[in-house]
Amino acid sequence: MNWFTADGYWLGRLVFQRALAAVYLVAFLCTALQFRALIGERGMLPVPALLRRTPWRAAPGLFRLHYSDRFFAAVAWTGCAVSAALLAGVDGLVPLWGAMLLWAVPWALYLSIVQVGQVWYAFGWESLLLETGFLAVFLGNADTGPPVLVLWLLRWLLFRVEFGAGLIKLRGDACWRRLTCLDFHHETQPMPGPLSRLFHLLPKPVHRAEVAANHVTQLLLPFLLFTPQPVAGAAAAAMVVTQLWLVLSGNFAWLNWLTIALALPAVDWRAFTGPPPAHPAAPLWYEITVCAATALILVLSHRPARNLLSRRQAMNRSYDPLHLVNSYGAFGSISRVRLEIVVEGTEDPVDGPATVWREYGFRGKPGDPRRLPRQVAPYHLRLDWMMWFAALSPAYARAWFGPFIERLLRADRDTLRLLAVDPFPDGPPARVRASVHRYRFTDRAERRATGNRWHREYVRPFPRG
């Protein structure tokens, strides 16, 4: 090992790269299967309309050169293919420069997608994937040991993810300071999973312990990432355990899995692997490239660092059009009540005594009170997530909800593919309505008596936009 490489971290790099490739694969697959209804030429928020009203510098990418649904699909499926190749280890079969190019391809393709994704791609884990993917370009392959500078940058990123999330909670909703947020959060989170109801029904002292453990993991352990081993590795391992707990208790797309991937290179694997393999010395051009990339990230880091120290800390914000260095955080405030939008249609053009309204079923968000919530993460159901935001405030849906309803009225095939249940298989409905309902988990007695996992009650109609 010399000043530039840390040969002992070769396994951490390898596991991180395969985990990142898997996340890339899921992200591109989500895009390929959902984009037509969301942002396609005939989608709810069409990309061509966005490109006409925004300048190049606001969102640079491939689609500034050309857009068609066929070209977009080619980009998404190419991303799937390259990600699968990286998952299989193809980067280890090519020269160092070839491996860097291979890792640059999914980053450039996904950046182009995010630039035109609008509200459907405004989630923090999109920027996190891009920032992580950019650093992965410079990690190298078996032709050289893992570069120390990039390993430290990965820890700096993990620090901002965890510490930013911890600070936004401490500065936000008072229930985080009172250790009471999990009295509500398992029930009101955007996409409950199959175990969320069981987590919600845990005794309140357990909820207090969960919140306290979260504060330790997000506010104290991140600083230990910059200490010598084995302390840094133990801190990273504790973060992995916390993220797995979040995986079990809800659905947050690939956020938790990508955070786990970021923690893996910080673990000291030498106790399990023995002496590291010998790597040839890094070529000078590679050292210069890595040093230049490190300098760029450090310069760009000043704004996210200032954000961490600000009393007006912003969550999930990008400071440059390439999403190279970003700020992160989640759930600075916690909903006490779960509201859901129920969408129904009828074949009757006007209301009458015999009018029957049939409910559309979504793939992930709560609907039928009897249905067990599904485990969908790391897959990202973008429409389902935005429906949760829309229930909180119609402003979140102003641009797309009306077009969504219009597509249901004409039985748009791409839109119906985003749903789990189309109650009108033989033709479109005559009318569609949306209403807001309050949902809460049933307790054990209610579950035994009714068979329902949710109790729901009507609140108000939902405006179409």
C-alpha positions as CSV (number, residue, x, y, z in Angstrom):
1,M,0.0,0.0,0.0
2,N,1.2,3.5,-0.8
3,W,-0.3,6.9,-0.1
4,F,-2.8,6.6,-3.0
5,T,-4.3,3.2,-2.4
6,A,-5.7,1.1,0.5
7,D,-5.3,-2.5,-0.6
8,G,-7.0,-3.8,2.5
9,Y,-10.3,-2.3,1.4
10,W,-10.4,-4.2,-1.9
11,L,-13.3,-6.4,-0.7
12,G,-15.3,-3.4,0.6
13,R,-14.9,-1.8,-2.8
14,L,-16.0,-5.0,-4.6
15,V,-19.1,-5.4,-2.5
16,F,-20.0,-1.7,-2.8
17,Q,-19.6,-1.8,-6.6
18,R,-21.9,-4.8,-6.9
19,A,-24.5,-3.3,-4.6
20,L,-24.4,-0.1,-6.5
21,A,-24.8,-1.9,-9.8
22,A,-27.9,-3.7,-8.3
23,V,-29.4,-0.3,-7.3
24,Y,-28.7,1.1,-10.7
25,L,-30.4,-1.9,-12.3
26,V,-33.6,-1.4,-10.2
27,A,-33.6,2.4,-10.9
28,F,-33.4,1.9,-14.7
29,L,-36.0,-0.9,-14.6
30,C,-38.4,1.4,-12.7
31,T,-37.9,4.0,-15.4
32,A,-38.3,1.7,-18.3
33,L,-41.6,0.3,-17.0
34,Q,-43.2,3.5,-15.8
35,F,-42.0,6.5,-17.9
36,R,-44.6,6.4,-20.7
37,A,-47.5,7.3,-18.5
38,L,-45.6,9.7,-16.3
39,I,-43.4,11.7,-18.7
40,G,-43.7,10.2,-22.1
41,E,-44.9,12.1,-25.2
42,R,-48.5,11.4,-24.1
43,G,-47.8,11.3,-20.4
44,M,-49.1,13.3,-17.6
45,L,-46.1,15.7,-17.6
46,P,-44.6,15.2,-21.1
47,V,-40.9,15.7,-21.5
48,P,-41.2,17.6,-24.8
49,A,-43.2,20.3,-23.1
50,L,-40.5,20.6,-20.4
51,L,-37.7,20.9,-22.9
52,R,-39.5,23.7,-24.7
53,R,-39.9,25.8,-21.6
54,T,-36.5,25.3,-19.9
55,P,-33.0,26.2,-21.0
56,W,-30.2,23.7,-21.6
57,R,-28.2,24.9,-18.6
58,A,-31.1,24.2,-16.3
59,A,-31.1,20.5,-17.1
60,P,-28.3,19.3,-19.4
61,G,-28.6,15.7,-20.7
62,L,-29.0,13.5,-23.7
63,F,-32.6,14.5,-24.3
64,R,-31.6,18.0,-25.1
65,L,-30.3,16.5,-28.3
66,H,-33.3,14.4,-29.1
67,Y,-36.5,13.1,-27.5
68,S,-38.9,10.4,-28.4
69,D,-40.5,7.7,-26.4
70,R,-38.5,5.1,-28.4
71,F,-35.2,6.9,-27.7
72,F,-36.1,7.3,-24.0
73,A,-36.9,3.6,-23.7
74,A,-33.6,2.8,-25.4
75,V,-31.7,4.9,-22.8
76,A,-33.5,3.1,-19.9
77,W,-33.0,-0.4,-21.2
78,T,-29.4,0.4,-22.1
79,G,-29.0,1.5,-18.5
80,C,-30.4,-1.9,-17.4
81,A,-28.0,-3.8,-19.6
82,V,-24.9,-1.9,-18.5
83,S,-26.0,-2.2,-14.8
84,A,-26.5,-5.9,-15.2
85,A,-23.0,-6.2,-16.8
86,L,-21.5,-4.3,-13.9
87,L,-23.4,-6.5,-11.4
88,A,-21.8,-9.5,-13.1
89,G,-18.4,-8.0,-12.8
90,V,-17.6,-7.0,-16.3
91,D,-15.6,-4.0,-15.1
92,G,-13.0,-6.4,-13.7
93,L,-12.4,-7.9,-17.2
94,V,-11.5,-4.7,-18.9
95,P,-8.6,-2.2,-18.4
96,L,-8.8,0.5,-15.8
97,W,-9.8,3.2,-18.3
98,G,-12.5,0.8,-19.6
99,A,-13.9,0.2,-16.2
100,M,-14.1,3.9,-15.5
101,L,-16.0,4.4,-18.8
102,L,-18.4,1.6,-17.9
103,W,-19.2,3.2,-14.6
104,A,-19.6,6.6,-16.3
105,V,-22.3,5.2,-18.7
106,P,-25.1,4.5,-16.1
107,W,-24.3,7.8,-14.3
108,A,-24.7,9.8,-17.5
109,L,-27.8,7.9,-18.6
110,Y,-29.5,8.3,-15.3
111,L,-28.6,11.9,-15.0
112,S,-30.3,12.5,-18.3
113,I,-33.4,10.8,-17.0
114,V,-33.5,12.7,-13.7
115,Q,-33.1,16.0,-15.6
116,V,-36.4,15.5,-17.4
117,G,-38.2,13.5,-14.7
118,Q,-39.8,16.6,-13.0
119,V,-41.8,15.8,-9.8
120,W,-41.7,12.1,-10.5
121,Y,-37.9,12.2,-10.0
122,A,-37.7,14.9,-7.3
123,F,-36.9,12.4,-4.5
124,G,-33.7,12.6,-2.5
125,W,-32.6,9.1,-3.5
126,E,-32.3,10.2,-7.1
127,S,-29.6,12.7,-6.2
128,L,-28.0,10.2,-3.8
129,L,-27.7,7.6,-6.6
130,L,-26.2,10.2,-9.0
131,E,-23.7,11.4,-6.4
132,T,-22.7,7.9,-5.4
133,G,-22.5,6.8,-9.0
134,F,-20.2,9.7,-9.9
135,L,-17.8,8.7,-7.1
136,A,-17.9,5.1,-8.3
137,V,-16.4,6.1,-11.6
138,F,-13.1,6.8,-9.8
139,L,-13.0,3.7,-7.6
140,G,-11.1,1.6,-10.2
141,N,-10.9,-2.1,-10.6
142,A,-8.5,-5.0,-9.9
143,D,-5.8,-3.1,-11.9
144,T,-5.2,-0.9,-8.9
145,G,-6.0,-0.8,-5.2
146,P,-8.9,1.2,-4.0
147,P,-8.0,4.9,-4.0
148,V,-7.9,6.4,-0.5
149,L,-9.3,9.7,-1.5
150,V,-12.4,8.2,-3.0
151,L,-12.9,6.0,0.0
152,W,-12.9,9.1,2.2
153,L,-15.3,10.8,-0.2
154,L,-17.7,7.9,0.2
155,R,-17.5,8.3,4.0
156,W,-18.1,12.0,3.6
157,L,-21.2,11.2,1.6
158,L,-22.5,8.7,4.1
159,F,-21.8,11.3,6.9
160,R,-24.0,13.8,5.1
161,V,-26.8,11.3,4.5
162,E,-27.0,10.2,8.1
163,F,-26.1,13.4,9.9
164,G,-28.3,15.5,7.7
165,A,-31.3,13.2,8.4
166,G,-30.5,13.4,12.1
167,L,-30.3,17.2,12.2
168,I,-33.5,17.7,10.2
169,K,-35.3,15.7,12.8
170,L,-33.7,17.4,15.8
171,R,-34.5,20.8,14.3
172,G,-37.9,19.8,13.0
173,D,-40.9,18.2,14.7
174,A,-40.9,18.3,18.5
175,C,-41.9,14.7,18.6
176,W,-38.4,13.7,17.6
177,R,-37.0,15.4,20.7
178,R,-39.8,13.9,22.9
179,L,-39.1,10.4,21.4
180,T,-42.7,10.1,20.4
181,C,-42.6,10.3,16.5
182,L,-42.9,6.5,16.0
183,D,-46.2,6.5,17.8
184,F,-47.4,7.8,14.4
185,H,-44.8,7.2,11.7
186,H,-45.1,3.5,11.1
187,E,-48.8,4.2,10.3
188,T,-48.5,7.5,8.4
189,Q,-45.3,6.9,6.4
190,P,-45.7,7.1,2.6
191,M,-45.6,3.4,1.8
192,P,-46.2,1.0,4.6
193,G,-44.8,-2.5,4.2
194,P,-46.2,-5.9,5.3
195,L,-44.6,-5.5,8.8
196,S,-45.5,-1.9,9.3
197,R,-48.7,-2.6,11.2
198,L,-46.8,-4.9,13.6
199,F,-44.2,-2.2,14.2
200,H,-47.0,0.3,14.9
201,L,-48.6,-1.9,17.5
202,L,-45.3,-2.3,19.4
203,P,-45.5,-0.9,23.0
204,K,-44.7,2.8,23.3
205,P,-41.5,2.2,25.3
206,V,-40.2,0.3,22.3
207,H,-41.0,3.2,20.1
208,R,-39.1,5.5,22.4
209,A,-36.1,3.2,22.2
210,E,-36.4,3.1,18.4
211,V,-36.2,6.9,18.2
212,A,-33.3,7.1,20.7
213,A,-31.4,4.5,18.8
214,N,-32.1,6.5,15.6
215,H,-30.6,9.7,17.2
216,V,-27.5,7.8,18.2
217,T,-27.0,6.3,14.8
218,Q,-27.6,9.6,12.9
219,L,-26.2,12.2,15.2
220,L,-23.2,10.5,16.9
221,L,-22.0,7.6,14.8
222,P,-21.4,9.6,11.6
223,F,-18.4,11.3,13.3
224,L,-16.9,7.9,14.1
225,L,-16.6,7.2,10.3
226,F,-13.5,9.4,10.3
227,T,-11.7,7.6,13.2
228,P,-9.3,4.7,12.9
229,Q,-10.4,1.0,12.6
230,P,-12.0,-0.9,14.0
231,V,-14.1,2.0,15.4
232,A,-15.0,3.4,11.9
233,G,-16.1,-0.1,10.7
234,A,-18.2,-0.7,13.8
235,A,-20.0,2.6,13.3
236,A,-20.6,1.7,9.6
237,A,-21.9,-1.7,10.7
238,A,-24.3,-0.1,13.2
239,M,-25.7,2.1,10.4
240,V,-26.2,-1.0,8.3
241,V,-28.3,-2.6,11.1
242,T,-30.4,0.6,11.4
243,Q,-31.0,0.7,7.7
244,L,-32.1,-3.0,7.7
245,W,-34.6,-2.1,10.5
246,L,-36.0,0.6,8.2
247,V,-36.2,-1.9,5.3
248,L,-38.3,-4.2,7.5
249,S,-40.6,-1.4,8.7
250,G,-41.4,0.4,5.5
251,N,-40.8,1.0,1.8
252,F,-38.4,3.8,0.9
253,A,-37.4,2.8,-2.7
254,W,-33.6,2.2,-2.8
255,L,-32.7,4.8,-0.2
256,N,-31.9,2.3,2.6
257,W,-30.1,-0.2,0.3
258,L,-28.0,2.6,-1.2
259,T,-27.1,3.8,2.3
260,I,-26.1,0.3,3.2
261,A,-23.9,0.1,0.1
262,L,-22.2,3.4,1.1
263,A,-21.4,1.9,4.6
264,L,-19.7,-1.2,3.2
265,P,-16.4,0.4,2.1
266,A,-16.0,1.8,5.6
267,V,-16.0,-1.6,7.1
268,D,-12.6,-3.2,7.7
269,W,-12.9,-6.6,6.0
270,R,-9.3,-7.7,6.6
271,A,-10.3,-9.8,9.6
272,F,-12.4,-11.9,7.3
273,T,-10.2,-12.0,4.2
274,G,-6.6,-12.3,5.4
275,P,-3.8,-10.5,3.5
276,P,-5.1,-8.4,0.6
277,P,-4.2,-9.3,-2.9
278,A,-1.3,-7.5,-4.5
279,H,-2.3,-4.7,-6.8
280,P,-0.1,-3.0,-9.4
281,A,0.9,0.6,-8.8
282,A,-1.7,3.1,-10.1
283,P,-0.8,4.8,-13.3
284,L,0.0,8.5,-13.1
285,W,-3.0,9.6,-15.3
286,Y,-5.3,7.8,-12.9
287,E,-3.8,9.4,-9.8
288,I,-4.2,12.8,-11.4
289,T,-7.8,12.1,-12.4
290,V,-8.7,11.0,-8.9
291,C,-7.0,14.0,-7.3
292,A,-8.9,16.4,-9.7
293,A,-12.2,14.7,-9.0
294,T,-11.5,14.9,-5.2
295,A,-10.7,18.6,-5.4
296,L,-13.9,19.2,-7.4
297,I,-16.0,17.4,-4.8
298,L,-14.4,19.3,-1.9
299,V,-14.9,22.6,-3.5
300,L,-18.6,21.8,-4.2
301,S,-19.1,20.5,-0.7
302,H,-19.0,23.9,1.0
303,R,-22.7,24.6,0.3
304,P,-24.0,21.2,1.6
305,A,-21.7,21.7,4.6
306,R,-23.1,25.2,5.3
307,N,-26.6,23.7,5.0
308,L,-25.8,21.3,7.7
309,L,-24.9,24.1,10.0
310,S,-27.8,26.3,9.0
311,R,-30.9,26.7,11.2
312,R,-32.9,26.7,8.0
313,Q,-31.5,23.4,6.9
314,A,-32.9,22.2,3.5
315,M,-33.7,18.6,2.8
316,N,-32.8,16.8,-0.4
317,R,-31.4,19.8,-2.3
318,S,-29.1,19.8,-5.3
319,Y,-26.6,22.7,-5.7
320,D,-25.4,22.0,-9.2
321,P,-27.2,20.8,-12.3
322,L,-25.1,17.6,-12.3
323,H,-26.2,16.6,-8.8
324,L,-22.5,16.1,-7.8
325,V,-22.8,17.1,-4.2
326,N,-26.2,17.4,-2.5
327,S,-27.9,17.8,0.9
328,Y,-30.1,15.0,2.3
329,G,-32.6,14.4,5.0
330,A,-36.1,13.1,5.6
331,F,-39.2,13.4,7.8
332,G,-38.4,16.7,9.5
333,S,-42.1,16.6,10.3
334,I,-44.3,13.7,11.0
335,S,-48.0,13.3,10.0
336,R,-50.3,12.4,12.9
337,V,-53.1,11.3,10.6
338,R,-52.9,9.1,7.5
339,L,-54.9,10.5,4.6
340,E,-55.3,8.6,1.3
341,I,-56.9,9.4,-2.0
342,V,-59.4,6.8,-3.2
343,V,-60.1,6.9,-6.9
344,E,-63.3,5.4,-8.2
345,G,-65.2,5.2,-11.5
346,T,-68.7,4.4,-12.6
347,E,-70.3,3.4,-15.9
348,D,-73.3,5.7,-15.2
349,P,-73.2,9.1,-16.9
350,V,-75.3,10.6,-14.1
351,D,-76.0,9.6,-10.5
352,G,-79.0,7.4,-9.8
353,P,-80.3,4.9,-7.2
354,A,-78.5,2.1,-9.0
355,T,-75.2,3.9,-9.5
356,V,-72.2,1.7,-8.6
357,W,-68.8,3.2,-8.0
358,R,-65.8,0.8,-8.4
359,E,-62.4,1.5,-6.8
360,Y,-59.1,1.5,-8.7
361,G,-56.4,-0.4,-6.9
362,F,-52.9,0.9,-6.6
363,R,-49.8,-1.4,-6.4
364,G,-48.3,-0.1,-3.2
365,K,-50.3,2.5,-1.4
366,P,-53.1,1.5,1.0
367,G,-56.5,0.9,-0.7
368,D,-58.6,-2.2,0.2
369,P,-58.7,-2.2,4.0
370,R,-58.3,-6.0,4.0
371,R,-55.2,-6.1,1.9
372,L,-51.8,-6.7,3.4
373,P,-49.4,-3.8,2.5
374,R,-46.8,-5.0,0.0
375,Q,-43.0,-5.0,0.2
376,V,-42.1,-3.2,-3.0
377,A,-38.7,-1.5,-2.1
378,P,-36.2,-1.2,-3.6
379,Y,-38.6,-0.8,-6.5
380,H,-40.0,2.7,-6.7
381,L,-43.7,3.1,-7.4
382,R,-43.6,6.8,-8.4
383,L,-47.4,7.4,-8.8
384,D,-48.2,5.7,-5.5
385,W,-45.6,8.0,-3.7
386,M,-47.0,11.1,-5.3
387,M,-50.5,10.1,-4.3
388,W,-49.4,10.2,-0.7
389,F,-48.0,13.7,-1.1
390,A,-51.2,14.8,-2.9
391,A,-53.3,13.6,0.0
392,L,-51.3,15.9,2.3
393,S,-51.9,18.8,0.0
394,P,-53.6,19.1,-3.4
395,A,-50.8,21.5,-4.4
396,Y,-48.5,18.5,-4.9
397,A,-50.9,17.2,-7.5
398,R,-51.9,20.4,-9.3
399,A,-49.8,19.7,-12.4
400,W,-50.5,16.0,-12.9
401,F,-53.7,14.8,-11.2
402,G,-56.1,16.2,-13.8
403,P,-54.2,14.5,-16.6
404,F,-54.2,11.3,-14.5
405,I,-58.0,11.3,-14.3
406,E,-58.3,12.1,-18.0
407,R,-56.2,9.1,-18.8
408,L,-58.4,6.9,-16.6
409,L,-61.5,8.2,-18.5
410,R,-60.1,7.0,-21.8
411,A,-58.6,3.8,-20.3
412,D,-55.0,4.7,-21.3
413,R,-53.1,1.5,-21.4
414,D,-49.8,2.9,-20.1
415,T,-51.6,4.6,-17.1
416,L,-53.5,1.4,-16.2
417,R,-50.3,-0.5,-16.1
418,L,-49.2,1.6,-13.1
419,L,-52.2,0.3,-11.2
420,A,-52.9,-3.1,-9.6
421,V,-56.7,-3.2,-10.3
422,D,-58.6,-1.8,-13.2
423,P,-62.3,-2.2,-12.3
424,F,-63.3,-1.6,-15.9
425,P,-61.7,-4.3,-18.0
426,D,-64.2,-4.0,-20.8
427,G,-64.0,-0.3,-21.5
428,P,-63.5,3.1,-19.9
429,P,-65.8,4.5,-17.2
430,A,-68.2,7.3,-17.8
431,R,-67.1,9.2,-14.8
432,V,-64.2,9.2,-12.3
433,R,-64.1,10.7,-8.9
434,A,-61.5,11.1,-6.1
435,S,-62.1,11.4,-2.4
436,V,-59.9,11.7,0.7
437,H,-60.2,9.1,3.4
438,R,-58.6,8.7,6.8
439,Y,-56.8,5.5,7.3
440,R,-55.5,4.0,10.5
441,F,-54.2,0.5,11.4
442,T,-56.8,-1.7,13.1
443,D,-55.9,-3.0,16.6
444,R,-55.8,-6.7,17.3
445,A,-59.4,-6.9,18.4
446,E,-60.6,-5.0,15.3
447,R,-58.5,-7.3,13.1
448,R,-60.0,-10.4,14.6
449,A,-63.6,-9.0,14.3
450,T,-63.5,-7.6,10.8
451,G,-60.5,-9.1,9.0
452,N,-59.4,-5.6,8.1
453,R,-55.8,-4.4,8.5
454,W,-57.0,-0.8,8.0
455,H,-59.9,1.2,9.2
456,R,-60.9,3.9,6.8
457,E,-63.5,6.7,6.9
458,Y,-64.5,9.3,4.3
459,V,-63.2,12.9,4.9
460,R,-63.9,15.0,1.8
461,P,-63.8,15.1,-2.0
462,F,-60.5,15.6,-3.7
463,P,-60.2,18.3,-6.3
464,R,-59.2,17.2,-9.8
465,G,-56.8,20.0,-10.3
